[in-house]
Amino acid sequence: MQFIAIPTDQVRALQTGGRDAFMQLPERRVSDGVGVPCRHCLKIVPAGQSYLILSHRPFAGQHPYAEQGPIFLCAEPCANGSITDELPAFLLSDNYIVRGYGPDERIVYGTGRVTPRPQLMAYCAEILARDEIAFAHIRSATNNCYLVRVERANSSQL
């Protein structure tokens, strides 16, 4: 299983003045070191470090299921944090929403579940084992914010 960060080329464009999914410039803030998960390095933005708040749509297409919402990114260049076979370090909450999507980027009904952190790996593996599932999202259980894409191992380059 792979946890896929937002692609570096997209992040660098935003870090250098590019516009977000709403065609707005990202907002810049300074982290207090708590609750600011960067969707590129997959780490919490450290206290005192600048970060960006922006609207992101983690889908290639525009359609009714292509949710869009707020995310955080490090304001300065950071390393792509995509990893295999272990949870990203920034997943620190007790519970998350996990949803499976088909190759058409539509939600596969019946896969959405609030999942306790200790069960994330097992539940992601369970739904990714289904042929109709192309990928899954892990989202905040309290705010529904997109956190990270999950794919079968070797289905995408890290």
SULFEN-V768878 format. One record per helix or strand of 3 or more residues. SS is the DSSP state (h for helix, s for strand). FROM is the first residue (numbers start at 1). TO is the last residue. Records with the same first field share a line. If there is no record, write none. Layout:
SS = FROM-TO ; FROM-TO
//
This chain:
s = 2-4 ; 27-30 ; 50-56 ; 69-74 ; 95-101 ; 113-116 ; 135-140 ; 146-151
h = 8-15 ; 117-128
//
